[in-house]
């Protein structure tokens, strides 16, 4: 007798789950939930993109119709002015211990002061591979290279030393990432022990990559702090059976999470209409995170509707908590 009763109850529950009829709740009782933008707190907010700018000596006033045309200069004068404007000298603020740190700008000329009997170190970016080094005067200047560190932290160094004071030349360093142009000048005293660069464009790219990783991490999770012990999956879906019908619905006692199919991005996201937890129409906000609707509060029932006439409707109803025996026998 008990087996017959259990089988009858199971069939009744199966038939109840298979129905597509909606419970008698007026559509006007539901209030359209308000979708809000996801406020993602990324580690770094990038407010400006670095763009190449003229060096300080190359900034000029924009000519207008009222201004006289600039006087023509000879090629030699143009070369001299261009070289002088592109030259970056060492500064007190640029020193970190004994290292002069220049901001890298493509096409700039970086000054290096050296002295006879002293070696000046030109340190490249860690991980940057040296391709070639070319000096204008290899008779009165000794140029060599070496590497410090190993693996990903390996760093190439170019070493320069003049054999006498009062001489100058230029140096071009080519790497697998960029090209450096330096102006070398030999002085009796006051040599630069070392110089290196900082790279604003690389720093910006690193921040952008970190934000992209944060965005990818957030897209793979719907909420932090969720524990399986506190989740309630006792929700029932009824109504139509469209392709965008939710896969599952659950809550954590504070928010409701509606998981949509994985290909929901290729279809229209249906708007959400909510009936409050007390049975009254209540304004509710929700966010779309990946293929989840995250509703900011619990509700008694909700409907996903698509279309204006002959709407496709899927109703989400929260079942009342019942004991194990009541779930089997009803009541």
C-alpha positions in Angstrom: 0.0 0.0 0.0 2.8 2.4 0.9 4.6 1.7 -2.5 1.3 2.5 -4.4 0.9 5.7 -2.4 4.5 6.8 -3.1 4.2 6.0 -6.8 0.9 7.9 -7.1 2.5 10.9 -5.3 5.5 10.8 -7.6 3.3 10.8 -10.7 1.4 13.7 -9.3 4.5 15.7 -8.7 5.9 14.9 -12.2 2.6 16.0 -13.8 2.7 19.2 -11.8 6.2 20.0 -13.0 5.4 19.3 -16.6 2.5 21.8 -16.8 2.9 25.0 -18.7 -0.1 26.8 -17.3 0.5 30.0 -15.4 -0.9 30.4 -11.9 -3.8 32.9 -11.7 -1.9 36.1 -11.0 -2.9 39.3 -12.9 -0.2 40.6 -15.3 -0.8 44.1 -14.0 0.3 43.0 -10.5 3.9 42.7 -11.8 6.1 45.8 -12.0 8.9 46.1 -14.6 12.3 45.6 -12.8 14.8 48.3 -13.6 18.1 47.2 -15.2 21.1 49.0 -13.9 24.7 49.1 -15.1 27.2 46.8 -13.4 29.5 49.0 -11.3 32.7 47.1 -11.6 35.5 48.3 -9.3 38.6 47.5 -11.3 42.0 47.8 -9.6 43.1 50.8 -11.6 41.1 53.5 -13.3 42.8 54.8 -16.4 41.9 58.4 -17.0 44.3 59.3 -19.9 46.0 57.5 -22.7 49.6 58.3 -23.3 50.2 59.8 -26.8 53.5 60.9 -28.4 54.0 64.6 -27.8 56.7 67.0 -29.1 59.7 67.4 -26.9 59.7 70.6 -24.8 62.1 72.4 -27.2 59.9 71.5 -30.2 56.6 73.1 -29.0 55.8 76.1 -31.0 52.9 78.6 -31.3 50.3 77.7 -33.9 50.6 80.2 -36.7 47.4 82.2 -37.6 46.6 84.4 -40.5 47.7 87.5 -38.6 51.1 86.1 -37.9 53.9 86.6 -40.4 55.2 83.5 -42.1 58.2 82.0 -40.2 61.5 82.9 -41.8 63.0 80.1 -43.9 66.1 78.4 -42.5 68.9 76.5 -44.1 69.0 72.7 -43.9 72.0 73.0 -41.6 70.1 75.3 -39.3 67.0 73.1 -39.3 69.2 70.1 -38.4 70.9 72.0 -35.6 67.6 73.3 -34.2 65.9 69.8 -34.4 68.8 68.1 -32.7 69.0 70.8 -29.9 65.2 70.6 -29.3 65.3 66.8 -29.1 68.2 66.7 -26.6 67.2 65.8 -23.0 69.7 66.7 -20.4 70.1 65.1 -16.9 68.2 66.7 -14.1 68.3 66.5 -10.3 64.8 65.2 -10.1 65.6 62.4 -12.5 68.1 60.8 -10.2 67.3 57.6 -8.3 70.4 57.0 -6.1 73.3 57.3 -8.7 71.1 56.4 -11.7 69.7 59.1 -14.0 66.3 57.8 -15.1 65.0 59.3 -18.3 61.3 59.0 -19.5 61.5 57.1 -22.8 60.2 59.0 -25.8 60.8 57.7 -29.3 63.1 60.0 -31.3 64.6 61.8 -28.3 68.3 62.3 -27.8 69.6 61.5 -24.3 72.7 63.1 -22.9 75.4 61.0 -21.2 78.4 62.7 -19.6 81.4 60.4 -19.2 85.0 60.8 -17.9 88.3 59.2 -18.8 89.1 56.3 -16.5 85.4 55.9 -15.5 82.9 53.5 -16.9 79.3 54.7 -17.4 76.5 52.1 -17.4 73.5 52.3 -19.8 70.9 49.9 -18.4 68.1 48.7 -20.6 64.7 47.4 -19.6 64.6 44.1 -17.9 63.9 41.3 -20.4 64.9 43.6 -23.3 67.3 41.9 -25.7 70.2 43.8 -27.2 70.4 43.6 -31.0 73.2 46.0 -32.0 75.3 48.9 -30.7 76.8 51.5 -33.0 79.0 54.4 -31.9 80.2 57.3 -34.1 83.7 57.3 -32.7 85.1 53.9 -31.8 88.7 55.0 -31.6 88.4 57.5 -28.7 85.5 55.7 -27.1 85.5 52.2 -25.7 82.0 50.5 -26.0 81.1 47.1 -24.6 78.1 45.3 -23.3 77.2 42.8 -20.6 74.1 41.2 -19.0 73.0 41.1 -15.4 70.5 38.7 -13.9 69.1 35.6 -15.6 65.9 34.3 -17.0 63.0 36.8 -17.2 64.9 39.3 -15.0 68.0 39.4 -17.3 69.0 42.9 -18.1 71.3 44.1 -20.9 73.9 46.8 -20.1 76.0 48.9 -22.5 79.2 50.2 -21.1 81.0 53.3 -22.4 84.3 55.0 -21.5 86.2 57.8 -23.3 90.0 57.7 -23.5 90.3 61.5 -23.1 88.3 64.5 -22.1 86.8 67.0 -24.6 85.6 64.5 -27.1 82.0 63.7 -28.0 80.1 61.2 -30.2 76.7 59.7 -30.6 75.5 56.2 -29.8 72.6 54.2 -31.2 71.3 51.1 -29.4 68.9 48.8 -31.1 66.9 46.2 -29.1 64.0 43.8 -29.8 61.6 46.5 -28.4 62.9 49.9 -29.4 65.8 52.1 -30.4 67.8 54.5 -28.2 69.7 57.5 -29.4 72.4 59.0 -27.1 74.7 62.0 -27.2 78.0 61.2 -25.4 80.3 63.9 -24.1 83.5 63.4 -22.3 84.3 65.8 -19.4 87.1 66.0 -16.9 84.9 65.4 -13.9 81.2 65.0 -13.1 80.6 61.8 -15.1 77.3 59.9 -14.9 77.7 56.5 -13.2 74.6 55.0 -14.8 71.4 55.9 -16.7 68.2 54.0 -17.5 64.7 54.7 -18.6 61.1 54.4 -17.4 58.5 53.5 -20.0 55.1 55.3 -19.6 53.6 53.4 -22.6 54.5 50.0 -21.1 53.2 51.0 -17.7 49.9 52.0 -19.3 49.8 48.8 -21.2 50.4 46.9 -17.9 47.5 48.7 -16.2 45.2 48.0 -19.1 46.2 44.3 -19.1 45.5 44.1 -15.4 42.1 45.7 -15.8 41.4 43.2 -18.6 42.3 40.3 -16.3 40.0 41.7 -13.6 37.2 42.0 -16.1 37.7 38.4 -17.3 37.7 37.3 -13.7 34.5 39.1 -12.9 32.8 37.8 -16.0 33.5 34.2 -14.8 31.9 34.7 -11.4 28.4 36.1 -10.6 29.0 37.2 -7.0 31.7 36.9 -4.3 31.1 35.3 -1.0 28.4 32.9 -2.1 28.4 29.6 -0.2 26.6 26.4 -1.2 25.1 26.0 2.2 23.2 29.3 2.0 21.7 28.8 -1.5 18.1 28.1 -2.1 17.2 26.4 -5.4 13.5 25.9 -4.6 12.1 27.8 -7.6 9.6 26.7 -10.2 9.5 27.7 -13.9 6.2 27.7 -15.8 4.6 29.1 -18.9 6.2 29.0 -22.3 9.3 27.2 -23.3 11.5 29.6 -25.5 15.1 29.2 -26.3 16.0 31.8 -23.7 14.2 30.0 -20.9 16.4 30.2 -17.7 18.6 27.2 -16.9 18.2 27.6 -13.1 17.1 30.1 -10.4 18.4 30.3 -6.9 18.9 32.9 -4.1 21.3 33.4 -1.2 18.7 34.9 1.1 19.4 38.4 -0.2 19.6 38.3 -4.0 18.1 36.1 -6.7 20.2 34.8 -9.5 18.6 33.8 -12.7 20.9 31.8 -14.9 20.1 32.1 -18.6 21.4 29.8 -21.4 25.0 30.2 -22.5 24.0 31.6 -25.9 21.7 34.2 -24.4 24.0 36.9 -25.9 22.9 36.0 -29.4 19.3 36.6 -28.6 17.2 39.4 -27.1 17.5 39.7 -23.4 13.9 39.6 -22.1 12.9 42.3 -19.6 12.1 41.2 -16.1 8.8 41.9 -14.3 8.6 41.3 -10.5 5.9 40.7 -7.9 7.2 41.6 -4.5 7.9 39.2 -1.7 4.8 40.3 0.2 2.5 39.9 -2.9 2.5 43.6 -3.7 4.0 45.3 -6.7 7.4 46.6 -5.7 10.1 48.4 -7.6 13.2 46.2 -8.0 16.6 46.7 -9.6 18.6 44.0 -11.4 21.9 43.7 -13.2 23.1 41.5 -16.0 26.4 39.8 -15.2 27.5 37.4 -17.9 24.5 35.2 -18.6 23.0 35.9 -15.1 20.3 38.2 -14.0 21.2 39.4 -10.5 18.0 40.7 -8.8 18.8 42.9 -5.8 16.0 41.4 -3.5 13.9 38.4 -3.1 10.5 38.1 -4.8 7.4 36.0 -4.6 7.1 35.6 -8.4 8.7 37.2 -11.5 8.1 37.0 -15.2 10.4 37.2 -18.2 8.4 38.6 -21.1 9.4 39.1 -24.8 7.3 40.7 -27.4 4.4 43.2 -27.4 1.5 41.2 -28.8 1.3 37.4 -28.2 4.0 37.7 -25.6 6.3 34.8 -24.7 6.2 34.6 -20.9 8.2 32.5 -18.5 7.2 32.7 -14.9 9.5 32.2 -12.0 7.8 31.2 -8.7 9.5 30.7 -5.4 8.2 27.6 -3.6 7.5 27.8 0.1 9.9 25.9 2.3 8.4 22.5 3.1 9.5 19.5 5.2 10.6 16.3 3.5 7.4 14.5 4.1 5.3 17.4 2.9 7.4 17.5 -0.3 6.5 13.8 -0.9 2.9 13.7 0.2 1.9 17.4 -0.4 0.5 19.9 2.0 
